[in-house]
Amino acid sequence: MGAVIIDGKAFAAKVRGEVAEHVARLVAEHGVKPGLAVVLVGEDPASEVYVKSKGKMTVEVGMTSVEHKLPADTAERDLLALVARLNADPEIHGILVQLPLPAHLNSELVINSIDPAKDVDGFHISNVGLLGTGQKSMVPCTPLGCLMMLRDHHGSLAGLNAVVVGRSNIVGKPMAQLLLGDSCTVTIAHSRTKDLAAVCRGADILVAAVGRPEMITGDYVRPGATVIDVGINRIERDGKTKLVGDVEFASCAAVAGAITPVPGGVGPMTIACLLANTLTAACRANGLAEPKGLTA
């Protein structure tokens, strides 16, 4: 028997549906319409596609979508001034500055200029600290999506051994914090971990977020384990560009109990969780109950 395929596309559609229901209720009962502002500096093609997709889905769930497209040579003070205006705008509940920024802009400075309560990416240093100490925060979208899928598949995660391969501030570290919050026993591993395959084989939950194409193969996976593949890598194979994860799918699926594919696994959950975070931010800003099941 092969692994259960965790369908991120279908699960993300379900999450967006729940967000839309909550938004409709917020508008009808409280006159509050969540607003998401996305700031794009320059013309990075991948970022443009992503921003367009975000804008479309924001409108589909009934939220206000605002896009600010700035030229690549935008001065840092002008970008910071825009963020300050969005911070002060009561109609905007979520602010996302699309990364990467052009090289002359200080990404950390810009991200940390966002009001932490509106930081729907969860990258502000205050939110990082709050998450790390188990307090209420805005949670990075990709790890939140992984957590939602794991909870849906397993029910309770308490007592499970989890290995996170990757130590990035965007995925690896916050993923580990979220799993700790759900009472997993967590190991953070990375490309320099001694005998990485043996460490991974100890996992009930294996999260691959290392940024190396198909690095995790079947011999890294304990039989019956759940494998979450966060990687999105473009490779050339048979003269074609192919999208693959950090997990070698065929060999891991033969051993795992459940696995996310690439594409169609974690990816769709990232935007769904961005919308969920914007909804959560709008509820918090207005002193209203947060949506159940859509937060960490």
Buried (B, 14 or more C-beta within 10 A) or exposed (E): EEBEBBBBBEBBEEBBEBBBEBBEEBBEEEEBBBBBBBBBBBEBEEBBEBBEEBBEBBEEBBBBBBBBEBEEEBEBEEBBEBBEEBBEBEEBBBBBBBBEBBEEBBBEEBBBBBBBBBBBBBBBEBBBEBBBEEEEBBBBBBBBBBBBBBBEBBEEBEEBBBBBBBBBEBBBBBBBBBBBBBEBBBBBBBEEBEEBEEBBBBBBBBBBBBBBBBBBBBEBBBEEBBBBBBBBBEEEEEEEEEBBBBBBBEBBBBBBBBBBBBBBBBBBBBBBBBBBBBBBBBBBBBEBEBBEEBBB
